[in-house]
Amino acid sequence: MEIEAVDGIASLKGVPFRTNTKSLETFLNLIFKILKRCQCYRYLYITDNIRLTATDTTNILSKIRVSEENFFDSKDYEN
């Protein structure tokens, strides 16, 4: 007997990343977009012990930003 399990995020491997704008997004917003797209998770639990400073109370993922352009392959736009 053989069992293969694929998690929800791995199921998005072949799904192209699409967005109307290529802007700066927080990591937290990107994670929410990914989880919404795979439609198999109800909750997201994030540890609160990772912070930028010792006195900071905000989740670090809501402060770190990344450009959505990093998710597009340049060869898709060459032709």
Backbone hydrogen bonds in HBPLUS format (Angstrom, degrees):
<---DONOR---> <-ACCEPTOR-->    atom                        ^
c    i                          cat <-CA-CA->   ^        H-A-AA   ^      H-
h    n   atom  resd res      DA  || num        DHA   H-A  angle D-A-AA Bond
n    s   type  num  typ     dist DA aas  dist angle  dist       angle   num
A0011-SER N   A0007-ASP O   3.20 MM   4  6.52 136.6  2.40 145.4 157.5     1
A0011-SER N   A0008-GLY O   3.23 MM   3  5.21 131.6  2.48  92.7 105.4     2
A0012-LEU N   A0009-ILE O   3.05 MM   3  5.49 159.5  2.09 110.8 117.4     3
A0013-LYS N   A0010-ALA O   3.17 MM   3  5.55 165.7  2.19 117.2 118.7     4
A0015-VAL N   A0012-LEU O   2.96 MM   3  5.07 156.7  2.01 110.3 117.9     5
A0068-GLU N   A0023-SER O   2.96 MM  45  5.71 163.4  1.99 151.8 156.3     6
A0025-GLU N   A0066-VAL O   2.93 MM  41  5.56 172.1  1.93 152.7 152.9     7
A0066-VAL N   A0025-GLU O   2.80 MM  41  5.56 157.6  1.85 160.8 166.4     8
A0030-LEU N   A0026-THR O   3.06 MM   4  6.41 158.2  2.11 153.0 159.2     9
A0027-PHE N   A0064-ILE O   3.00 MM  37  6.05 147.6  2.10 159.2 161.6    10
A0031-ILE N   A0027-PHE O   2.89 MM   4  6.14 156.8  1.95 152.1 158.2    11
A0028-LEU N   A0061-LEU O   3.05 MM  33  5.05 151.5  2.13 134.5 127.8    12
A0032-PHE N   A0028-LEU O   3.01 MM   4  6.29 157.2  2.06 147.1 153.2    13
A0033-LYS N   A0029-ASN O   2.95 MM   4  6.23 153.5  2.02 146.5 153.5    14
A0034-ILE N   A0030-LEU O   2.97 MM   4  6.23 158.5  2.02 149.9 155.3    15
A0035-LEU N   A0031-ILE O   2.91 MM   4  6.15 167.0  1.93 155.6 158.8    16
A0036-LYS N   A0032-PHE O   2.93 MM   4  6.02 153.8  2.00 145.7 153.0    17
A0037-ARG N   A0033-LYS O   3.01 MM   4  6.14 149.2  2.10 141.9 150.2    18
A0038-CYS N   A0034-ILE O   3.09 MM   4  6.41 152.8  2.17 152.4 158.5    19
A0039-GLN N   A0035-LEU O   3.25 MM   4  6.29 135.0  2.47 138.3 148.4    20
A0056-ASP N   A0053-THR O   3.30 MM   3  5.23 153.3  2.37  99.5 107.3    21
A0062-SER N   A0059-ASN O   3.12 MM   3  5.65 151.8  2.20 112.8 120.7    22
A0063-LYS N   A0060-ILE O   3.02 MM   3  5.26 160.3  2.06 109.0 115.2    23
A0064-ILE N   A0060-ILE O   3.15 MM   4  6.40 145.7  2.28 156.9 165.6    24
A0070-ASN N   A0067-SER O   3.13 MM   3  5.86 163.9  2.16 117.2 121.5    25
A0071-PHE N   A0068-GLU O   3.09 MM   3  5.69 168.1  2.10 118.2 122.0    26
A0072-PHE N   A0069-GLU O   3.21 MM   3  5.48 170.1  2.22 114.7 116.1    27
A0076-ASP N   A0073-ASP O   3.08 MM   3  5.69 153.5  2.15 115.4 122.8    28
A0077-TYR N   A0074-SER O   3.05 MM   3  5.55 154.9  2.11 113.0 120.2    29
